[in-house]
Amino acid sequence: MKRFLILITGLLLTVGAALLTTNDVHGGFLKSGNPALDEAAAPYNNFASCVKCHDGEAVNDGGGSMEVSGLPSAYTPGQTYPITVTLQQTGAIDWGYEFTVLDAAGNAAGFLTNPDSNSQIRTSGALEFASHKSGGTFEGTFHGPVSWTVDWTAPAAGTGVVEVYAAGNAADDDDGRSGDSIYNAALAAVEDGVANDEASAIIQVDFPNQLTGSAFNELVRGTDSLRTMVRVRNHAAAADTYTVVSRVRLPNGSFFPTSGWLTTDQLTLAAGESGNVDIVQAVPAIAPLGSYQLQVMVGFPPATLVTMDTVDFDIID
């Protein structure tokens, strides 16, 4: 009898260890039923995203794409719109996402309802998040595209510009954190019936040391690069061509470069259309330590500024 009890105990310990190791019946997501919140690549949390639990290439470098659709260029206060997140990547087999909707001050804008059968709505503090649930990872769907849809009801009049921030995971289904590809996306809408800028600009930065488990707006000089995606949307009634420029404010208050721009790009966008500018700038080993600000401006040369966005970050050793 004693030998039988030892064998049973050993079997239970083995099964228990296996459950603790896998912790999931849905392939590559150890938190497929409840993905971590506050990781929608939004600025209030230093653009924290799924890279804190899944690391492969740099954000948006997996060769696939992520798109947010359904948010109009100009929203009507109180009206409900279906927002859809679509994700695809060759070779991926397991999928996830998270998004939130914020006003210009970083507060919750409107509210989310009616998730599709693959989604859920949860809260963190005063913010709402839509994300996949355990039955919504589309496990076994090779390459995509896959999509999730949640209704968003626009906020009351006077809120102004709102911004959807989203992060997505195209995973390899190996139950590990490596080999997965992370994407982010963002899309802005202006309030209909009020004076608005002709265009909007949203910065999303991929800070590499988020893999430590916390979101930090830090870059290591001589090692890291400032990797930024700028999302520009045309809110005018007709197509237009915008010039997008950037510069960096140094710790001493001066700008780099001292004249001209760090980067210069042009985007031609139809009415309501959005486009992206990808900025990758290596941090020199001689860069002064301290606090910096990236400034991105959208306008018409030589001197018409339409809109701008900024992000603060630190350079460390």
Secondary structure, 3 states (H helix, E strand, C coil): CHHHHHHHHHHHHHHHHHHHHHCCCCCCCCCCCCCCCCCCCCHHHCCCCHHHCCECCCCCCCCCEEEEECCCCEECCCCEEEEEEEEECCCCCEEEEEEEEEECCCCECCEEECCCCCEEEEEECCEEEEEECHHHCCCCCCCCCEEEEEEEECCCCCCCCEEEEEEEEEECCCCCCECCEEEEEEEEEEECCCCCCCEEEEEEECCHHHHHCCCCCEEECCCCEEEEEEEEEECCCCCEEEEEEEEEECCCCCEECCCCCCEEEEEEECCCCEEEEEEEEECCCCCCCEEEEEEEEEEECCCEEEEEEEEEEEEEC
